[in-house]
């Protein structure tokens, strides 16, 4: 059960977000499962309560607010908008019986702002202000740098696409990177007498054999690019110090430059809002394995004991997926009032 | 008194009775053939006959102290099973493998790495995720999540799962097989790293059951015999 004191705190946080001009919205608790399954895949079933609506099919108790708010914005609004919300989210717990299944989130989402650096900095600064009296520390990341680094690798579009697809799955990404970094042993096409059954056709099988043959003929990724990508994954410094390192990495990955410029613009925007970027921790890969698939700026606020009080980030690609190819710039963050020290 | 749950019919029941008999405990059904009541000779123990699929739940709830059932059913039916049940003995029968299988004609797909790449291309081509038919949702999902395979969907199949590919309601299956005969007959093959779980009949001890002093003493007396 959610303690009344937590609810009181949550209401105060919501009022604060509303006072910045955000429109307060109340998305439904019961949501159709289809869009969430499409976005997150089967894994969401292990983390969300799934139920059956006899007329509408599978439904879920909302595991987050972001998808519903982004969908409503795409359906209705034109032009930029800011939304604030407060309510329960529901998460299945299969491992730890003591973790809550039902807890409050108070959040802020900004959709449609063309000035991404300013919107990123506004959201972080709003959450920092809301948590001013709580003993928490922020940390930041930027998955946009990883994506840009992959997009600039000197290799085939197919290999870049394979790496991009697994940005959020570190183990598989690592395996692909190892494979692409060395010469591939060509794979023979085995003969079979088995009749083909199922929906996947002979043309699809032949196309993949072609793809495998082409991949085997592809030269390995340049060693210095693999090293630069690895350096990007390992980078963890205060934001200002990270800026110098990122500039140095553009030597091996020249295509990284626009993403580094976006990082710098955000850094200046944060500093302009009074955030101490000389001390603010930064690691590009932060937020990489969160369920929410961020594709740009990410941040967390944590207690001294490590408990995470707030998370957020940019999710432009999610709106593109929801909007059937037409996305908008989107960034947001949530506070879990129940985690406040 | 220790409550022992045993499958109520078929080969699994007969083999279980034999296994206990080899260890000096005579299990028997009482009354008529249709009556699910039983007795244990040689230990201070009550025999409870019930469906193998209900035994995991009864053990986890602590209504049975001991129980015999397949390890696949425990993994599927009991969340966090290792914190609620102990293995007393793997009994050496009822072997069956939970495997991931694809059409044998998929000459480009032999591993989970392949399946992941095939799933990506399949989704792009067909507009929906590659469907895997199974009734073992939890184990399959955990297995594929650990392997970080993406772009698949599980579809429920409670029977005749091998036929779902032919019937085009799934592209791949995850099911129990002992000889692989049914898979072959349906033109399917197991991925080389597609063994999800090697199951066998197992004697379990419930950690959640209330164990009285007398029950604990009786269990200590039997422990060596049952664990061998």
Interface residues (C-beta under 8 A of the other chain):
Chain A: X37 X41 X42 X43 X45 X46 X94 X95 X97 X162 X165 X166 X169 X171 X172 X175 X189 X190 X191 X192 X194 X195 X196 X197 X198 X199 X200 X202 X204 X205 X207 X208 X209 X212
Chain B: X79 X80 X103 X104 X105 X106 X107 X108 X109 X113 X116 X117 X118 X120 X121 X122 X125 X126 X129 X137 X141 X142 X144 X145 X147 X148 X149 X150 X151 X152 X153 X154 X165 X166 X168 X170 X171 X186 X187 X188 X189
